[in-house]
Amino acid sequence: MPKKKSSTRKSGGSKKVVAAGAGATNYVPDQPPVVTPQRRECGTMAAHFRLLETDPGFRQRQLDIESLVARRRVSGMVARGGKPTTIPVVVHVVFNTAAENISTAQINSQIAALNKDYRAKNPDRSKVPAVWKGLVTDVNVQFALAKKDPQGKATSGITRTRMPGRPRGF
């Protein structure tokens, strides 16, 4: 893997270090570095390749799933229409300050957006790159806040946990 180049410039008495690839890093003496990512990337393929290398049965399970899907497509067993399958979800809100404790309305809004995406009813689906346009479909699945917990007790489907300080990884 080639080493990433960086350059240093002087600007108004402070040094600025720019690193190629991962984002820009601003250097200010006696302050921790601030790295601003240039682009978010999906980690799915990194996880996929890691599993291929570390989990001996992963490759075979993937092949089994692909084979099953292919057989169902050929036999016409693909679900067509009917009532969508509802998947109950629990949203865990982890916050420190009141401003970070998002509202129930925000959670419901995001579930509605997710449902539009999975039902191919989102307003921006016309922006799907041409290479994937043929894959856009209503998967006949919708998400809803869980009404029961694993023990069968009533729940709102939302948990709220206050954590002083900043949780690791956030």
C-alpha positions as CSV (number, residue, x, y, z in Angstrom):
1,M,0.0,0.0,0.0
2,P,1.6,3.3,-1.0
3,K,2.3,5.8,1.8
4,K,0.0,8.8,1.9
5,K,1.7,12.1,1.3
6,S,1.1,15.1,3.4
7,S,2.1,18.7,3.1
8,T,2.7,21.4,5.6
9,R,1.7,25.1,5.0
10,K,2.1,28.1,7.2
11,S,-1.0,30.3,7.4
12,G,-1.3,33.3,9.7
13,G,1.3,32.1,12.2
14,S,-0.2,28.6,12.7
15,K,0.8,25.4,10.9
16,K,-1.8,23.4,9.0
17,V,-1.1,19.8,8.1
18,V,-3.2,18.3,5.2
19,A,-3.2,14.6,4.9
20,A,-4.2,13.1,1.6
21,G,-7.0,10.5,1.6
22,A,-8.3,10.3,5.2
23,G,-9.2,14.0,5.6
24,A,-7.6,17.2,6.8
25,T,-5.9,17.6,10.2
26,N,-5.6,21.0,11.7
27,Y,-2.6,21.4,14.0
28,V,-3.0,23.9,16.9
29,P,-0.3,23.8,19.6
30,D,-1.5,22.4,22.9
31,Q,-4.8,21.2,21.4
32,P,-5.8,17.7,20.3
33,P,-5.8,17.2,16.5
34,V,-9.1,17.6,14.8
35,V,-9.6,15.4,11.8
36,T,-12.5,16.1,9.4
37,P,-13.3,13.2,7.2
38,Q,-13.7,14.1,3.5
39,R,-16.3,11.3,2.8
40,R,-18.3,8.7,4.7
41,E,-17.8,5.2,3.4
42,C,-19.9,2.1,4.0
43,G,-18.1,-0.6,5.9
44,T,-20.1,-3.5,4.6
45,M,-17.4,-4.8,2.2
46,A,-14.6,-4.4,4.7
47,A,-16.7,-6.5,7.2
48,H,-17.5,-9.0,4.4
49,F,-13.9,-9.5,3.5
50,R,-12.9,-9.7,7.2
51,L,-15.5,-12.5,7.7
52,L,-14.2,-14.4,4.6
53,E,-10.8,-14.4,6.2
54,T,-11.8,-15.1,9.8
55,D,-14.9,-17.2,9.8
56,P,-14.4,-20.7,8.1
57,G,-18.2,-21.2,7.5
58,F,-19.0,-17.7,6.2
59,R,-18.2,-18.4,2.5
60,Q,-20.4,-21.5,2.5
61,R,-23.3,-19.8,4.3
62,Q,-23.2,-17.0,1.7
63,L,-23.2,-19.5,-1.1
64,D,-26.1,-21.3,0.5
65,I,-28.2,-18.1,0.8
66,E,-27.4,-17.1,-2.8
67,S,-28.4,-20.6,-4.1
68,L,-31.7,-20.5,-2.1
69,V,-32.6,-17.1,-3.5
70,A,-31.8,-18.2,-7.1
71,R,-33.9,-21.3,-6.7
72,R,-36.8,-19.3,-5.3
73,R,-36.6,-16.7,-8.1
74,V,-36.7,-19.5,-10.7
75,S,-39.6,-21.3,-9.0
76,G,-41.6,-18.1,-8.6
77,M,-41.6,-18.3,-4.8
78,V,-40.6,-14.7,-4.5
79,A,-43.2,-12.8,-2.4
80,R,-45.5,-10.7,-4.6
81,G,-47.8,-8.2,-3.0
82,G,-49.9,-8.9,0.0
83,K,-49.6,-7.3,3.4
84,P,-46.0,-6.2,4.2
85,T,-44.1,-8.0,6.9
86,T,-43.7,-5.8,9.9
87,I,-40.4,-6.0,11.8
88,P,-40.6,-4.7,15.4
89,V,-37.5,-2.5,16.3
90,V,-36.2,-1.0,19.5
91,V,-34.4,2.3,19.3
92,H,-31.7,2.9,21.9
93,V,-31.1,6.6,22.6
94,V,-27.7,7.1,24.3
95,F,-27.2,10.7,25.4
96,N,-25.3,13.0,27.7
97,T,-27.1,16.4,27.4
98,A,-30.8,17.1,27.0
99,A,-30.0,18.3,23.4
100,E,-28.7,14.9,22.5
101,N,-31.8,13.1,23.9
102,I,-33.7,13.1,20.6
103,S,-37.5,13.3,20.6
104,T,-40.0,10.5,19.9
105,A,-41.1,12.6,16.9
106,Q,-37.5,12.4,15.5
107,I,-37.5,8.7,16.0
108,N,-40.8,8.2,14.3
109,S,-39.7,10.4,11.4
110,Q,-36.6,8.2,10.8
111,I,-38.7,5.0,11.0
112,A,-41.0,6.6,8.4
113,A,-38.0,7.4,6.2
114,L,-36.7,3.9,6.5
115,N,-40.1,2.5,5.6
116,K,-40.2,4.7,2.5
117,D,-36.7,3.4,1.5
118,Y,-37.6,-0.3,2.0
119,R,-41.0,0.1,0.2
120,A,-39.3,2.0,-2.7
121,K,-41.5,5.0,-2.0
122,N,-38.8,7.5,-1.1
123,P,-38.8,10.8,-3.1
124,D,-35.1,10.6,-4.0
125,R,-35.2,7.1,-5.6
126,S,-34.9,8.8,-9.0
127,K,-31.3,9.7,-8.0
128,V,-30.2,6.0,-7.8
129,P,-27.2,5.5,-10.0
130,A,-28.0,3.8,-13.3
131,V,-25.9,0.7,-12.4
132,W,-28.4,0.0,-9.5
133,K,-31.7,1.2,-10.9
134,G,-32.8,-2.3,-11.9
135,L,-32.4,-3.4,-8.2
136,V,-34.8,-0.8,-6.8
137,T,-37.9,-2.6,-5.6
138,D,-40.5,-2.7,-2.8
139,V,-39.3,-5.5,-0.5
140,N,-42.7,-5.7,1.2
141,V,-41.1,-5.0,4.6
142,Q,-41.9,-2.3,7.1
143,F,-40.5,-1.3,10.5
144,A,-42.4,-0.3,13.6
145,L,-41.5,0.4,17.2
146,A,-41.8,-2.8,19.2
147,K,-44.9,-3.0,21.4
148,K,-43.6,-5.9,23.5
149,D,-40.2,-6.7,25.0
150,P,-38.6,-10.2,24.8
151,Q,-40.4,-11.1,28.0
152,G,-43.8,-10.1,26.6
153,K,-44.1,-6.9,28.6
154,A,-45.5,-3.8,27.0
155,T,-42.9,-1.3,25.7
156,S,-42.7,1.9,23.8
157,G,-39.9,0.5,21.6
158,I,-37.6,3.3,22.8
159,T,-35.0,3.1,25.5
160,R,-33.2,6.2,26.8
161,T,-29.9,5.9,28.6
162,R,-28.0,9.0,29.9
163,M,-24.2,8.5,29.9
164,P,-22.1,11.2,31.5
165,G,-19.3,12.3,29.2
166,R,-19.0,11.1,25.7
167,P,-19.5,7.3,25.1
168,R,-16.6,5.6,23.3
169,G,-16.9,5.5,19.6
170,F,-19.3,8.5,19.3
